[in-house]
Structures are given as structure tokens and as C-alpha cells.
Amino acid sequence: MNQADFDRKMMQRCLQLAQQGLGHTTPNPLVGSVIVKNRKIVGEGFHPKAGEPHAEIFALQDAQEHTKEATVYVNLEPCNHYGRTPPCTEALIKAGVKKVVIGMVDPNPLVSGKGVEKLRQNGIEVVVGVEEAACRQLNEAFIHRILHQQPFGILKYAMTVDGKIATTTGHSAWVTGKASRQLVHQVRAACDAVVVGGNTVRHDNPNLTTHQVARTNPLRVVMSRRLDLPLEANLWQTDIAPTLVFTQINSNPTFRDKLDHQGVEVIELTDLTPLQVMNVLYKRELSSVLWECGGTLAAKAIADGVIQKIMAFIAPKIIGGVTAPSPIGELGLIQMNQALELQRIRLRQIEQDILIEGYLN
């Protein structure tokens, strides 16, 4: 195996390690690190959660006395500043490593390249850009949050092959098969919050949990202007997962008191919009938000510019019905050349269903 292939293999291992932190690192990125000496792995580590040491530190600890003259692989440029933890560049220099192979530079323009520069100034060889596309894909939410000061929004929906998300009566369980639903649970596990509207709570009574595919559940978020929600709902069971409800000022104070007693947090906004909700979630240091709402709210979220990625599950079923709901409501587009086009499309077959993934911008 030549050096380039070996570097790619080690970087792929970094990405595997990094994924062990899924759902736990926000607002930090997912990072894994591997230390190699004489083409043998002598240390590994990943960043488990914000506030704890970075991946490189755990890898150095794992390698113990084997760090001198070793090569360190890491999917994101080592930090060169004091944050919640000391800079990783200092630890790498102190450990006596010979070479550092980096998947991608830090996306923050204020610090981008400074870690690389520091390492090179101290005589360490640095290689940048190995498996960069995969590294960027893994941390797309972190990158978006850094560059746009807003969480990364994913709109997920399941529809029949004729474009319906429910029957004319509103019945929607289940559009897709078990394997697709299992994948959705995994997606939730990688996200910091899941958003629905009041209609989804009233009609579907969802749990919005990972159904035990992960140790923790995301924050469950409900948007409801009038707080005209059911007294009994799975989302009010806050011992399972936290729930946050956004509403308008002075909406249904009696019901709000009942939510307070059940441990549901309620935030009142003068202007209840997807953009305002995402601004609040950004201030709470969330990176990735999954929108599992109905068509009306989905259209508003797209119009507000808070959706970056679409995950459309298509089931080989036909429901029909002129009034049966579709996944996205009115966007005000009247000509086909105004249609929003998805970029970087990926198609996957999941048993009998098809998943289309793409990006709006």
C-alpha cells in the first residue's frame, strides 16, 4: 500500500472514531484521531463531548511513550487557542510527533490555518486535505453553524410515490417500512433537536425519540401559536426526553401552567417563525436541527432559509386524494423555472423504500 492510500485508510479510521461522539459534542465538531508509528496504530481517541479533552489528547494518552517521531492523523485541524481546553497544537509539539495529517482545516475564518502554521513553525511536517470531502460531510452541521451563526436544518419527510404524507383523513402510520423508520431514529440520534408543529402533535402524538438506538434523545421542540394542544401527549413525558414549546406571547396561559408542571419548557416569542426558533436554538449552542413537521410549517421553514438539507423517504404506495396532504405547503412559486433545485443528490434504497438526500444551498 502506497503512502497516499495508507493516509486515506488512517483518515477513514479517524472518521469512524469521530462518529462515536454523535449527538454529544455540540457545539463542538466530531473529531477522531489516530497515532501511527512504523505503519502501526499505537494510539486512538475521539472527542466525547464539549468540555472534555479533544481527540488528539485522548490519542496521545493512548499512545503513551510511542508518540516521539510518530505520525498523527486527525480529521479536523488541531486547535491553537485556549477554549474550554488547552490548545492541541501545544500537546502535539510537546509529545514530539514528527508529522500531522489533517482531513480539513478549521472552518472558522478567524482561526483557520493557525494550527497548521503553529505545527510547521515547530518543525512538524503537516499534510492537509486527506479525505476532505468525507471530513466535511461528517461535520456539515458544525461547519454551517460556524459560518452562518445558525444551526444546520434538515427537513425529513416520508411520502407515497404519488406525493402524499397522509390520507385525506390525516392517517399517516406508517408511510414507509420499518428499515426506513429505524434510519430516522439514527438520524435523530445524530441531531441536537427535532421540530414539529401543533398539527403533528394533535394528529400523530409522536415520541420523537431515538427509540433506544442511542443512549440519549434530542431536544423535542414544538411550535404552536395558540397552544391549542392535547392535555395528554407523549411529548409532555419529560422523564424520557426534554421538550421545549415555542408559542406567541400570552397564548393560553392555563395550558402553559399545565406544561410548566410537567417539566415542559415554554418560550414565548413576539414573532413565532422558524427563523426566530432557530435563532434561539443557536444561542443554546445547538448545531443540527431535524424538522419532522407537516407541509405548512415545512414551507415556512424553507421560506425562512433555515433548511439546508432534504431527506425524502419515498414508499412504493399510492394513496390518491385531492385533499390528501403533501410534504411541503405553499411556497408561492407559480412557474416550474422557479422550482428549488436540490444539489449534491444521493439516492439510497432502504428495503422497499427510496431515500433521496440533497441540499438546498
C-alpha positions in Angstrom: 0.0 0.0 0.0 1.5 3.4 -1.0 1.6 6.3 1.4 -1.4 8.1 -0.1 -3.6 5.0 0.2 -2.3 4.4 3.8 -3.1 8.0 4.7 -6.7 7.7 3.4 -7.2 4.5 5.3 -6.0 6.1 8.6 -8.2 9.1 8.0 -11.2 6.8 7.4 -10.4 5.3 10.8 -10.4 8.8 12.3 -13.9 9.3 10.9 -15.1 6.0 12.4 -13.8 7.0 15.8 -15.3 10.5 15.5 -18.8 9.1 15.0 -18.7 7.6 18.5 -19.4 11.2 19.7 -22.5 11.6 17.5 -25.2 13.6 19.3 -22.9 14.5 22.3 -20.3 17.0 21.1 -22.4 20.1 20.2 -21.3 22.9 19.7 -18.0 21.2 19.1 -17.3 19.1 16.0 -17.0 15.3 15.7 -13.3 14.5 15.7 -11.3 11.3 15.8 -7.5 10.9 15.9 -5.1 8.0 15.2 -1.4 7.9 16.0 0.9 5.7 13.9 4.5 4.6 14.2 6.2 2.3 11.7 2.8 2.0 10.0 1.2 0.5 13.1 -1.5 2.2 15.1 -0.2 3.0 18.6 -2.9 5.3 19.8 -6.5 6.2 19.1 -9.0 8.7 20.5 -12.2 10.7 19.8 -13.8 13.8 21.3 -16.7 12.5 23.5 -18.4 15.8 24.5 -17.9 19.5 24.8 -15.8 20.4 27.8 -13.8 17.2 27.7 -10.4 16.8 26.0 -10.1 16.8 22.3 -9.5 13.6 20.2 -5.7 14.3 19.8 -5.3 14.4 23.6 -7.0 11.0 24.1 -4.9 9.5 21.3 -1.7 10.8 22.8 -2.7 9.4 26.2 -3.4 6.1 24.5 -0.1 6.0 22.7 1.8 6.7 25.9 5.6 6.6 25.3 5.2 5.9 21.5 4.5 9.5 20.4 8.0 10.6 19.6 8.6 10.7 15.9 5.1 9.3 15.3 2.5 10.5 12.7 -0.8 11.8 14.0 -4.0 11.6 11.9 -6.9 13.8 12.7 -10.0 14.8 10.6 -10.0 18.4 11.7 -7.2 20.9 12.1 -5.8 20.8 15.7 -6.9 23.9 17.7 -4.3 26.5 18.5 -6.2 28.5 21.1 -7.4 28.3 24.7 -11.1 27.5 24.9 -12.7 25.1 27.3 -9.5 23.1 26.9 -5.8 24.0 26.2 -4.6 24.0 22.5 -3.9 20.6 21.0 -1.0 22.0 19.0 1.0 22.5 22.2 0.3 18.9 23.3 1.4 17.6 19.9 4.6 19.6 19.9 5.4 18.6 23.5 4.8 14.9 22.5 7.5 15.1 19.9 5.4 13.9 16.9 7.1 14.1 13.5 4.1 14.5 11.2 0.4 15.5 11.4 -2.1 14.5 8.6 -5.2 16.6 8.7 -8.5 16.0 6.9 -9.7 19.6 6.7 -8.7 23.0 8.1 -10.9 24.7 10.8 -13.9 26.3 9.0 -13.8 29.4 11.3 -12.0 32.1 9.3 -10.7 33.6 12.5 -8.6 30.5 13.3 -8.4 28.6 10.0 -4.8 27.6 9.3 -3.3 28.8 12.5 -3.0 25.3 13.9 -1.2 24.2 10.8 1.1 27.2 10.9 2.0 26.6 14.6 2.9 23.0 13.9 5.0 23.8 10.9 6.8 26.6 12.8 7.9 23.9 15.3 9.4 21.7 12.6 6.4 19.3 12.3 5.5 18.1 8.8 1.9 18.8 8.0 -0.3 17.3 5.3 -3.8 18.8 4.7 -6.8 17.6 2.7 -6.8 13.8 3.1 -10.4 12.5 2.6 -11.5 16.1 2.8 -14.9 15.6 1.3 -15.8 12.9 3.8 -14.5 15.0 6.7 -16.6 18.0 5.6 -19.7 15.7 5.2 -19.3 14.4 8.8 -19.1 17.9 10.3 -21.5 19.6 7.9 -23.7 20.9 10.8 -20.6 22.2 12.7 -19.3 24.0 9.6 -22.7 25.6 8.8 -23.1 26.8 12.4 -19.6 28.4 12.4 -20.0 30.1 9.0 -23.7 31.2 9.3 -24.3 31.5 13.0 -27.3 29.3 12.7 -28.0 25.6 13.3 -27.9 23.2 10.3 -31.5 22.4 9.3 -32.6 19.1 7.9 -36.2 18.6 6.6 -37.2 14.9 6.7 -40.4 13.5 5.4 -41.9 10.3 4.3 -44.3 10.2 1.3 -46.0 7.8 -1.0 -44.9 7.6 -4.6 -47.8 9.9 -5.5 -46.5 12.6 -3.1 -48.8 12.2 -0.1 -47.7 12.1 3.6 -51.1 11.0 4.9 -54.6 10.0 3.7 -57.5 12.5 3.3 -58.4 11.7 6.9 -54.9 12.6 8.2 -53.9 9.0 8.9 -50.2 8.5 8.3 -48.9 5.5 10.2 -47.0 4.1 8.5 -46.0 5.5 5.2 -42.6 3.8 5.0 -41.3 0.5 6.1 -39.5 -0.5 9.3 -36.0 -0.1 8.0 -36.6 3.5 7.0 -38.1 4.3 10.4 -35.0 2.8 12.0 -32.8 5.0 9.9 -34.8 8.0 11.1 -34.2 7.0 14.7 -30.4 7.0 13.9 -30.7 10.4 12.2 -32.4 11.8 15.3 -29.6 10.4 17.5 -27.1 12.5 15.5 -29.2 15.7 15.8 -29.5 18.1 18.7 -33.2 18.8 18.3 -36.3 17.7 16.5 -39.0 20.2 15.5 -42.7 19.6 14.8 -45.8 21.8 14.7 -49.0 21.6 16.6 -50.8 19.6 13.9 -48.2 16.8 14.2 -48.8 16.7 18.0 -52.5 16.6 17.6 -52.7 14.1 14.8 -49.7 11.8 15.4 -48.9 12.1 19.1 -45.2 11.4 18.3 -42.4 10.4 20.7 -39.6 12.0 18.6 -37.1 9.8 20.4 -34.3 7.6 19.1 -36.2 4.5 20.2 -33.1 3.3 22.1 -30.8 3.3 19.1 -28.7 5.8 21.1 -28.1 6.5 24.8 -29.7 9.9 24.7 -32.6 11.6 22.9 -32.6 15.0 21.1 -34.4 18.1 22.5 -38.0 17.8 21.3 -39.4 21.2 20.0 -43.0 22.1 19.3 -44.1 25.3 17.5 -47.7 26.3 18.4 -49.1 29.8 18.0 -52.2 29.3 20.2 -51.1 26.4 22.5 -54.2 24.5 21.4 -52.5 21.2 22.1 -53.7 18.0 23.7 -53.6 17.8 27.5 -52.2 14.3 27.2 -49.3 13.8 24.8 -46.1 11.7 24.6 -44.1 14.8 24.3 -45.1 16.0 27.7 -43.3 13.0 29.3 -40.1 14.9 30.1 -38.6 12.0 32.0 -38.0 10.4 28.6 -36.6 13.4 26.9 -36.7 17.2 27.3 -39.4 19.1 25.5 -39.4 22.8 24.5 -42.6 24.6 23.3 -42.5 27.8 21.3 -45.6 29.9 21.2 -46.8 33.5 20.9 -46.9 35.9 23.9 -49.8 35.3 26.3 -51.2 32.3 24.5 -53.4 30.0 26.6 -51.9 30.7 30.0 -53.9 28.0 31.7 -52.4 25.3 29.4 -49.0 26.8 29.7 -49.2 26.4 33.5 -50.0 22.7 33.0 -47.0 22.3 30.7 -44.8 24.0 33.4 -46.0 21.5 36.0 -45.0 18.6 33.7 -41.5 20.0 33.2 -42.1 21.3 29.7 -40.2 24.5 29.0 -42.3 27.2 27.2 -40.8 30.1 25.4 -43.0 33.0 24.2 -41.9 34.9 21.1 -43.5 38.1 19.7 -42.9 36.6 16.2 -43.2 32.8 16.1 -41.3 31.9 12.9 -38.9 29.1 12.0 -36.1 31.7 11.8 -36.7 33.0 15.3 -36.9 29.5 16.7 -33.5 28.6 15.0 -32.0 31.8 16.5 -33.0 30.7 20.0 -31.6 27.2 19.3 -28.3 28.7 18.0 -27.9 30.7 21.2 -28.4 27.4 23.1 -25.4 26.1 21.2 -27.3 23.6 19.1 -25.7 22.6 15.8 -28.1 20.3 13.9 -31.9 20.5 13.9 -34.2 17.9 12.3 -37.6 19.2 11.1 -40.2 16.5 11.0 -43.1 18.8 10.6 -46.1 18.9 8.3 -46.3 20.7 5.0 -47.4 24.1 6.2 -44.5 24.5 8.7 -42.1 22.9 6.3 -42.8 25.5 3.7 -42.4 28.3 6.2 -39.0 26.8 7.3 -37.8 26.6 3.7 -39.0 30.2 3.0 -37.2 31.4 6.1 -33.9 29.8 4.8 -33.4 27.5 7.8 -33.5 24.3 5.8 -30.2 23.2 4.2 -30.8 19.5 3.6 -33.7 17.4 2.5 -34.2 13.8 3.4 -37.2 12.5 1.4 -38.3 8.9 2.0 -40.5 7.6 -0.8 -42.6 4.5 -0.3 -43.9 2.4 -3.2 -47.5 3.1 -2.3 -50.4 5.1 -3.8 -53.0 6.9 -1.7 -54.6 9.3 -4.0 -57.0 12.0 -2.9 -57.1 15.6 -4.0 -57.1 16.9 -0.4 -54.5 14.4 1.0 -51.6 16.4 2.4 -48.2 16.7 0.6 -44.9 17.2 2.4 -44.4 20.9 1.6 -47.1 23.5 1.5 -47.4 26.8 -0.3 -44.1 28.4 -1.4 -45.7 31.0 -3.7 -43.9 29.5 -6.8 -46.0 29.7 -9.9 -43.6 28.6 -12.7 -41.5 25.5 -13.0 -38.4 27.5 -13.6 -38.8 28.9 -10.0 -38.6 25.4 -8.5 -36.0 25.0 -5.8 -33.4 22.5 -7.1 -31.6 20.1 -4.8 -27.8 19.9 -5.2 -25.4 17.0 -4.5 -28.1 14.4 -4.7 -27.7 10.9 -3.2 -30.1 8.1 -3.7 -30.4 5.1 -1.5 -32.6 2.0 -1.5 -33.8 1.0 2.0 -35.6 -2.3 1.6 -38.7 -1.3 -0.4 -38.3 2.4 0.1 -36.1 5.0 -1.7 -34.3 7.8 0.2 -33.4 11.0 -1.8 -31.0 13.3 0.0 -30.0 16.6 -1.3 -29.0 20.2 -0.4 -31.0 23.4 -1.0 -27.9 25.7 -0.8 
